[in-house]
Amino acid sequence: MTRIAPALILALALAGCASVSPRARVHSELMSAGMSNRMASCLADRLVDRLSVGELHQLGRAAKLPRKNVGAMSLNELADRLSAVGDPHIIGVVTSAGLGCAIAA
């Protein structure tokens, strides 16, 4: 029994390391959408701090609409994609995070 406990603890620790953090996943998705590393890092930090995991999933589902480079989108296209989320809290967080990161850049 005493040999099993350390092995179990080690296995659980390794399993925790193997999973991708929400911040890393958000950053990766933003980079895939065509954002610069600096902007993606800023947004990932702010979104993960202010949205729950469920809200991040909801935002991710809305982002699965046909892919297009974010830099090539008009403001109207960005607004349409964001309004597809349908949750005022998520829309507010994404908007304020985007503006804050744009100003900070």
N, C-alpha and C positions, 0 to 999 in steps of 0.2 A: 504494500500500500504506500509506503514512504517513497518508493521509486516512481510510482505512478503520478503522484502529485506534482513533482517538478516537471515531468514530461508533459503533463496536461497544461500546466501554467505556460511552459515554453510554446506549446502548440497554439494556445489561445493568443499569446503575444504575437506570434508569427502571423496568425490569421488576421489580427488587427492591423498589422503592418502591410499585409497584402492588399487590403481594400483601399480604394482611391478615396481621398478626402473630398468632401463636397466642394471645397475651395479649388482643389486641383481639377476637379471635373468641370466646374463652371469656367475656370480659366481656359481649359482645353476647348470647350465648346465655343467660347468667345473667339479664341484664336482661329478655330476652324471656320468661323463666320467672317473672318477677314480683318479682325481688329489687330492693332499693334500689340506687342507684348506688354508695353507700359499701360495702355488703356485697359487691356484684358485683366491685368493684375489689379489695377485700381478697382475696376468694376467687380471682379470676383470677390475681393476683400469686403467691399461695401454690401454686395448682395447677400453673401453668406452671413454677414453680421446681422442683417436686418430682416431676412426672410427665413421662415421655418423650412424644414426639409420638404414638407408637403407643398409649400408655396414655390420652392425651387423646382419641384417636379412639375407643378402646374405651368410654370414659366417655360420649362424645358419642352413640355408637350406643345405649347403654342409656338415655340421656336422651330418645331419640326415641320412647319409649313415649307413649301418649296424653297430650297436654299438659294440664296443670292448673297454675294459679297456685300457686307453692311456698308462699306465705303461707296458702293455704287448705287445705294438706295436713296430715293428722295425722302424728304422729311415726311411727306404724306404716306409713303410706303412704310416707313418706320412706325408712324402713328397707327396705321391700320394693323400692323402686326402686334403692337403693344395692346391695342384695344381688344384684340382677339382673346386676350387673357381673361378679360371680363371681371377682374377683381381689382377694385379701386386701390386697395392697400398695395398690391404688387405693382400696379401702374405708377403709383406715387413713389414707391421706393426706387423703381427702375429709372424713372424720370429724374428724381433728385440725385441719384447716384451717377447717372450719365452726365448731368450738368456739372456736378461737383468734380468728376474726373476730367471732363473737358476743360474746365477752368484751371484745374491743377496741372494739366499737361502743358 
